[in-house]
Amino acid sequence: MPPPQPQQPPYPAPQPAEQKTGNGLGVAALVVGIVAFVGAFIPFVNYASGFLAFVGLVLGVIALFLKGKRKGSAIAGTIVSVVALILSIIMALVYTAAFASAVSDSIDKTIAEEEAKANQEIVVVYEVTGAAKDASVTYSTYNDGSSGTEQATGTALPFSKEITVKAGGDFDWSSYSLIATNGMEDAGEISCSITVDGEVVSEQTSSGEFASVTCSTSSFGDEEETE
């Protein structure tokens, strides 16, 4: 009788392959990264998108080390978040520089306009017309914080006086006035007028002995009052 053959040990049953499940953190990292990427191109929003990109990066890195989870979304979320973070920083610098440049240009333009306005000259003409031979004329000028008054008596009309003043200055208020009076034997008409830069801003007419006319105008900035 032949000797019994040694029996082979049974092969172990094959173990089932490990099933990898979805990666919620990886998906979250991808979504946050995409939002941050889009926001990186929007002015002022890109400051917040940089923070979102950092959050997406942290979520993506954590998702990469989770066991039993798929890595695809985690890898994609990490890459997109890194790109979004870099773009957010670059675009924030670009937009900040552009905004600062625009503000600086606006300030320089305003200063230049104010300087040009302050140096602009205005021509003021005081005029008195009529047939009087012995008229009395008084004109006053207030401009840039200083004032001056001139008087002429026994004046034969017509009378005209032209002065040049600056439009701007420390005090943006100006006033011009003109008073004229007929003499004792001047019974005709007498008229006054004030012209500023070629525009008649005030005029008045009267007649008779000792007839008096008054013209005046004042302005504060762009507002003008005339009598």
C-alpha positions as CSV (number, residue, x, y, z in Angstrom):
1,M,0.0,0.0,0.0
2,P,1.6,3.3,-1.1
3,P,2.3,5.8,1.6
4,P,-0.3,8.7,1.9
5,Q,0.6,11.8,0.0
6,P,1.1,15.0,2.1
7,Q,-1.9,17.3,1.8
8,Q,-1.4,20.9,0.5
9,P,-2.5,23.5,3.0
10,P,-5.6,25.4,1.7
11,Y,-5.0,28.7,0.0
12,P,-6.3,31.7,2.0
13,A,-9.4,33.3,0.6
14,P,-8.7,36.5,-1.4
15,Q,-9.4,39.6,0.6
16,P,-11.9,42.0,-1.1
17,A,-10.2,45.2,-2.5
18,E,-10.6,48.3,-0.3
19,Q,-13.5,50.5,-1.5
20,K,-12.6,54.2,-1.6
21,T,-15.5,56.5,-0.8
22,G,-16.1,60.1,-1.9
23,N,-14.0,62.9,-0.5
24,G,-16.3,65.7,0.8
25,L,-13.4,67.9,1.9
26,G,-11.9,67.6,-1.5
27,V,-15.1,68.7,-3.2
28,A,-15.4,71.6,-0.7
29,A,-11.8,72.6,-1.5
30,L,-12.6,72.5,-5.2
31,V,-15.7,74.6,-4.9
32,V,-14.1,77.2,-2.6
33,G,-11.1,77.3,-5.0
34,I,-13.3,78.0,-8.0
35,V,-15.2,80.8,-6.2
36,A,-11.9,82.3,-5.1
37,F,-10.5,82.1,-8.7
38,V,-13.4,83.9,-10.1
39,G,-13.4,86.5,-7.4
40,A,-9.7,87.2,-7.9
41,F,-10.6,89.2,-11.1
42,I,-13.2,91.4,-9.4
43,P,-11.9,94.7,-7.9
44,F,-12.1,94.9,-4.1
45,V,-13.8,91.4,-4.0
46,N,-10.3,89.9,-4.7
47,Y,-9.2,90.9,-1.2
48,A,-11.8,88.4,0.2
49,S,-11.1,85.9,-2.5
50,G,-7.5,85.6,-1.3
51,F,-8.8,84.5,2.1
52,L,-11.2,82.0,0.4
53,A,-8.3,80.6,-1.6
54,F,-6.3,80.0,1.5
55,V,-9.3,78.2,3.1
56,G,-9.6,76.1,-0.1
57,L,-5.9,75.3,0.1
58,V,-6.2,74.1,3.7
59,L,-9.2,72.0,2.9
60,G,-7.5,70.5,-0.1
61,V,-4.3,69.5,1.9
62,I,-6.4,67.9,4.7
63,A,-8.4,66.0,2.1
64,L,-5.2,64.6,0.5
65,F,-4.3,62.8,3.8
66,L,-7.7,61.3,4.5
67,K,-7.5,57.5,4.3
68,G,-10.0,55.6,2.2
69,K,-11.1,58.7,0.3
70,R,-10.7,59.5,-3.4
71,K,-8.0,62.0,-4.1
72,G,-9.0,63.5,-7.4
73,S,-11.2,66.3,-6.1
74,A,-8.7,67.0,-3.3
75,I,-5.8,67.4,-5.8
76,A,-7.9,69.6,-8.1
77,G,-9.1,71.7,-5.2
78,T,-5.6,72.2,-3.9
79,I,-4.3,73.3,-7.4
80,V,-7.2,75.6,-8.1
81,S,-6.9,77.2,-4.6
82,V,-3.1,77.8,-5.0
83,V,-3.7,79.4,-8.4
84,A,-6.5,81.5,-7.0
85,L,-4.4,82.6,-4.0
86,I,-1.5,83.8,-6.3
87,L,-3.9,85.6,-8.7
88,S,-5.7,87.3,-5.7
89,I,-2.5,88.7,-4.5
90,I,-1.3,89.9,-7.9
91,M,-4.7,91.4,-8.9
92,A,-5.0,93.1,-5.4
93,L,-1.7,94.8,-6.0
94,V,-2.6,95.8,-9.5
95,Y,-6.0,97.2,-8.5
96,T,-4.6,99.0,-5.5
97,A,-1.9,100.6,-7.6
98,A,-4.4,101.7,-10.2
99,F,-6.8,103.1,-7.5
100,A,-3.9,105.0,-5.8
101,S,-2.8,106.3,-9.2
102,A,-6.4,107.5,-10.0
103,V,-6.7,109.2,-6.7
104,S,-3.3,110.9,-7.1
105,D,-4.2,112.1,-10.6
106,S,-7.5,113.5,-9.3
107,I,-5.8,115.4,-6.5
108,D,-3.2,116.8,-8.8
109,K,-5.9,117.9,-11.3
110,T,-7.9,119.6,-8.5
111,I,-4.7,121.4,-7.3
112,A,-3.9,122.5,-10.8
113,E,-7.4,123.8,-11.4
114,E,-7.3,125.7,-8.1
115,E,-4.0,127.2,-9.0
116,A,-5.1,128.2,-12.5
117,K,-8.3,129.8,-11.0
118,A,-6.2,131.7,-8.4
119,N,-4.0,133.1,-11.1
120,Q,-6.7,133.9,-13.5
121,E,-7.2,137.6,-14.1
122,I,-10.5,139.5,-14.4
123,V,-11.0,142.8,-16.1
124,V,-13.4,145.1,-14.4
125,V,-14.6,148.3,-16.1
126,Y,-16.4,151.1,-14.3
127,E,-18.3,153.5,-16.6
128,V,-20.4,156.6,-16.2
129,T,-22.1,158.3,-19.2
130,G,-24.1,161.4,-19.6
131,A,-23.7,165.1,-20.4
132,A,-22.7,166.3,-16.9
133,K,-19.7,168.6,-16.6
134,D,-19.4,168.5,-12.8
135,A,-20.2,164.9,-11.8
136,S,-19.0,163.1,-8.8
137,V,-17.8,159.5,-9.2
138,T,-16.9,157.0,-6.5
139,Y,-15.9,153.4,-7.2
140,S,-14.9,150.6,-4.8
141,T,-13.3,147.3,-5.3
142,Y,-13.0,144.4,-2.9
143,N,-11.1,141.4,-4.0
144,D,-8.9,138.7,-2.5
145,G,-9.3,140.1,1.0
146,S,-8.2,143.6,0.1
147,S,-10.3,146.7,-0.8
148,G,-9.8,150.0,-2.4
149,T,-12.0,153.1,-3.0
150,E,-11.3,155.9,-5.5
151,Q,-13.2,159.2,-5.9
152,A,-13.3,161.8,-8.7
153,T,-15.1,165.1,-8.3
154,G,-15.9,167.8,-10.8
155,T,-15.6,165.2,-13.6
156,A,-16.8,165.8,-17.1
157,L,-18.6,162.7,-18.5
158,P,-18.1,160.2,-19.9
159,F,-16.0,158.5,-17.3
160,S,-14.3,155.1,-17.6
161,K,-11.9,153.2,-15.4
162,E,-10.5,149.8,-16.1
163,I,-8.8,147.6,-13.5
164,T,-7.4,144.1,-13.5
165,V,-7.9,141.8,-10.5
166,K,-7.3,138.1,-9.8
167,A,-10.3,135.8,-9.9
168,G,-9.2,133.6,-7.0
169,G,-7.2,133.8,-3.8
170,D,-7.5,133.1,-0.1
171,F,-10.9,134.8,-0.1
172,D,-13.2,133.6,-2.8
173,W,-15.4,136.7,-2.5
174,S,-15.4,139.9,-4.5
175,S,-17.5,143.0,-4.7
176,Y,-17.6,146.0,-7.0
177,S,-19.6,149.2,-6.6
178,L,-19.9,152.5,-8.5
179,I,-21.8,155.7,-7.4
180,A,-22.1,158.7,-9.7
181,T,-24.0,162.0,-9.1
182,N,-24.8,164.9,-11.3
183,G,-23.6,168.4,-10.4
184,M,-25.8,171.4,-9.5
185,E,-26.2,172.5,-13.1
186,D,-26.2,169.1,-14.7
187,A,-29.9,168.4,-15.5
188,G,-29.4,165.7,-18.1
189,E,-29.3,161.9,-17.7
190,I,-26.6,160.1,-15.9
191,S,-25.9,156.4,-16.2
192,C,-23.6,153.9,-14.6
193,S,-22.5,150.4,-15.5
194,I,-20.1,147.7,-14.3
195,T,-18.6,145.3,-16.8
196,V,-16.8,142.1,-15.6
197,D,-14.8,140.2,-18.3
198,G,-16.8,141.8,-21.1
199,E,-20.2,141.2,-19.5
200,V,-22.3,144.1,-18.1
201,V,-23.3,142.9,-14.7
202,S,-25.0,146.1,-13.3
203,E,-26.3,149.3,-14.8
204,Q,-28.7,152.2,-13.8
205,T,-29.9,155.5,-15.2
206,S,-31.3,158.6,-13.6
207,S,-31.7,162.3,-14.6
208,G,-31.9,165.8,-13.1
209,E,-29.8,168.0,-10.9
210,F,-27.9,166.0,-8.3
211,A,-29.4,162.8,-9.8
212,S,-27.5,159.8,-8.4
213,V,-27.0,156.3,-9.8
214,T,-25.6,153.3,-8.0
215,C,-24.3,150.1,-9.6
216,S,-23.0,147.2,-7.6
217,T,-22.3,143.5,-7.9
218,S,-20.7,140.9,-5.7
219,S,-19.9,137.2,-6.0
220,F,-19.0,134.3,-3.8
221,G,-17.4,131.5,-5.8
222,D,-19.7,130.9,-8.8
223,E,-22.7,132.7,-7.2
224,E,-23.3,136.3,-8.2
225,E,-25.5,139.0,-6.8
226,T,-26.3,142.2,-8.6
227,E,-28.1,145.4,-7.7
